[in-house]
Amino acid sequence: MAALTTAKVMKRIIILAFLLASTWAYAQELDKYWVQFRDKSAPSPYTMDNPSAYLSPKALERRQRQRIQIDSLDLPICPQYIAALQEAGIRVQNRSKWLNGVTVFMPQGSDPSILDEFDFVLSYEWVEQLDSARPDIPTGVPTWGNIERQNYMPYSRNYYNYAYTQIKQLNGIKLHKAGYEGQGITIGVCDGGFPGIDTVGKYEHLRAEGRLLATRDFVWDGDNVFNVHDHGTVVLSTMAAYDPGLYVGTAPKASYILCRTENTTVESLLEEYNWIAAAEYLDSMGADIITTSLGYFYFDDANHNHTLEDLDGNTTPMAKAANIAASRGMVVINAAGNDGQADPQHLGTPADAPWVLTVGACTKEDDWAPFSSHGPTYDLRIKPDVVALGSAVKCVNSEGFITTTNGTSLATPILAGMVACLWQRLPHLTATQICDSLRAWGDMANAPSIYTGYGIPDFGRALLDDTPANNVLSPTLQQLVIYPNPAMAGSNIQLQSPMPITQLHVCDLMGRMMTMINLNEPTDNVALPSLPAGIYYLRAIGQNGTLTTRLVVTQ
């Protein structure tokens, strides 16, 4: 790699650093940029041989359990690049090792062309104008009156009280009764703020038992997420609130990591990059599930608006990162959006991503809620994948009172909490198998639609002996493993298979075969054809059956 700066460039950088230092203290309006790096080739202390330097033991255990290899996407950004930007007086905020870039602050009106002088910078894009003062947004979610705590027997209707309908609809009470309430599962929640979670009594069990593992603010930096906006509070309540006789969430005994990624004062492309940084943080912390009740399509700056063509599952920054997050072995769950009546009707990304479990909303009568966004995606895939109650949902506001609201924002965490209970029950399943099981257990599994996907999943089936999860997806069925994955088009990949393979089919996400590779003799080294970059199914055919796995192809 060439030297980072020439003498001339260094002079410009010193001047810029002086200007930034002299204006930073009183600059009230800041421009924020996404800076894309060229590579990860600079000298770095991080290697794939020592992943414990950047992944927690729980994150490594999750990969090992699902036979997921450490690859170059896991490597942090080269510290040398970050140091060079900081030495120039450029304030680096969030970082993405998956997309290999950072977001940076610069005083409004400063010349971003200084970034051209760094040979490790591939490109940069303005993503937001930001007031440097943290806003104080009133929450103001109305309370729901006539709250009465009921006498109850454990797991009875009165035990759940106001939360009964939404968990009963998913047949989740059966899992709770059997002792599966999310113990040992970590759920990462990305939203706009969580006021009240640090004080309200319905979350005392989380605080007292150390199950509120961490908090992180990716909008304003720091660890305080207990202010600003309580959308995240009502979202979290549907999973974590615990007040028997009044309200019990779907995963009251899970552990939680709370991340603020949504700036509730603006709608900008920057928020997608905030989420990406949070997803990488949650991965490194060992989260099993990421649930997000956010989605993006239109922005305050219309130049950043997505188009229907962008909703192909692998174009928007957030969809790309969500697919990568799922490939790390996490179940990534996202709200479909509330634009079912919009013109044009559209999902909010990353709900379009193929490896995201997209959740739509239904009514208590099991019908599609008309506000719930639906597919198909631009490449004609069914979305949402499943639905949960999103109409007249009971939740808990920042003051601890019961309120009623609508939205896929509520359907998503209701279902995510039950996924935690399911994975506790069936810990041998991979993230992909968990999602496949939910589709198979939906009440529309035999006739999925673009409105409700595969329907309302029956979580009670996880307790049966004849479920797909306990048989077809049992741990005795060994998996096809490929390395590297992602792989470059035209490169060689290594196969690890429990059976001899005679033929490989590379299929698109609709299941259509793109190419076929005949193997005349057993081999574990296969040359990939020149495919467009994207996500594919790799189907291995052998005498003993068929094995399928995901393949990510890069250029």
ABEGO torsion letter per residue (X at the ends): XBBABBAAAAAAAAAAAAAAAAAAAABABBBBBBBBBABAABBBABBAABAAAABBAAAAAAAAAAGBBBBAAABBBBAAAAAAAAAAGBBBBBBBAAAGBBBBBBBBGBBAAAAAABAABABBBBABBBBABBBBBBAGBBBBBGBBBBBBBBGBAAAAEAAAAAAAAAGAAAAAAAGBAGBGBBBBBBBAEABGAAABAAAAAAAAAGABABBBBAAAEEABAABGBAAAAAAAAAAABBBBGABBBABAABBBBBBBABBAABBBAAAAAAAAAAAAAAAAAGBABBBBBBBBABBABAAABBBAAABAGAABAAAAAAAAAAAAGBBBBBBAEAAAABOBBBBBOAAABAABBBBBBBBAAGBBBAABBBOBBAAGBBOBABBBBABGBBBBBAAGBBBBBBEAAAAAAAAAAAAAAAAAABAABBAAAAAAAAAAABAAAABBBAAAEAEBBBAAAAABAABAAABAABAABBBBBBOBOBBBBGBBBBBBBABBBABBBBBBAAGBBABBBBBABBBABBBBBBBBBEBBBBBBBBAAEBBBBBBBBBX
